[in-house]
């Protein structure tokens, strides 16, 4: 599914997929330093896990199962943001703009998942 860069995707399943894809492509372009390789592994794992757990939440067998999966989504989004912040702050300016956009894309779903959790209580 192509996405116009001006239009935001509000379908969380698609949005988390696009985030994971952009994160993986960003990581592929990073300089191959020891730090970047470790951080990239963590970013790829956390960004992919955010979307995978959202799919699991969508297919939850109970409200309790749904809530647990959404909490995992939030945790993984927070973790992806953490690793992206490290990438941004330990690399040169070439990666700052794109990294910052990805960082923001990790924070926004975290806020959405937090809101879902609050409304589910």
Rosetta blueprint (number, residue, H / E / L):
1 X L
2 X L
3 X L
4 X L
5 X L
6 X L
7 X L
8 X L
9 X L
10 X L
11 X L
12 X H
13 X H
14 X H
15 X H
16 X H
17 X H
18 X H
19 X H
20 X H
21 X H
22 X H
23 X H
24 X H
25 X H
26 X H
27 X H
28 X H
29 X H
30 X L
31 X L
32 X L
33 X L
34 X H
35 X H
36 X H
37 X H
38 X H
39 X H
40 X H
41 X H
42 X H
43 X H
44 X H
45 X H
46 X H
47 X H
48 X H
49 X H
50 X H
51 X H
52 X H
53 X H
54 X H
55 X H
56 X H
57 X H
58 X H
59 X L
60 X L
61 X L
62 X L
63 X H
64 X H
65 X H
66 X H
67 X H
68 X H
69 X H
70 X H
71 X H
72 X H
73 X H
74 X H
75 X H
76 X H
77 X H
78 X H
79 X H
80 X H
81 X H
82 X H
83 X H
84 X H
85 X H
86 X H
87 X H
88 X H
89 X H
90 X H
91 X L
92 X L
93 X H
94 X H
95 X H
96 X H
97 X H
98 X H
99 X H
100 X H
101 X H
102 X H
103 X H
104 X H
105 X H
106 X H
107 X H
108 X H
109 X H
110 X H
111 X H
112 X H
113 X H
114 X H
115 X H
116 X H
117 X H
118 X H
119 X H
120 X H
121 X L
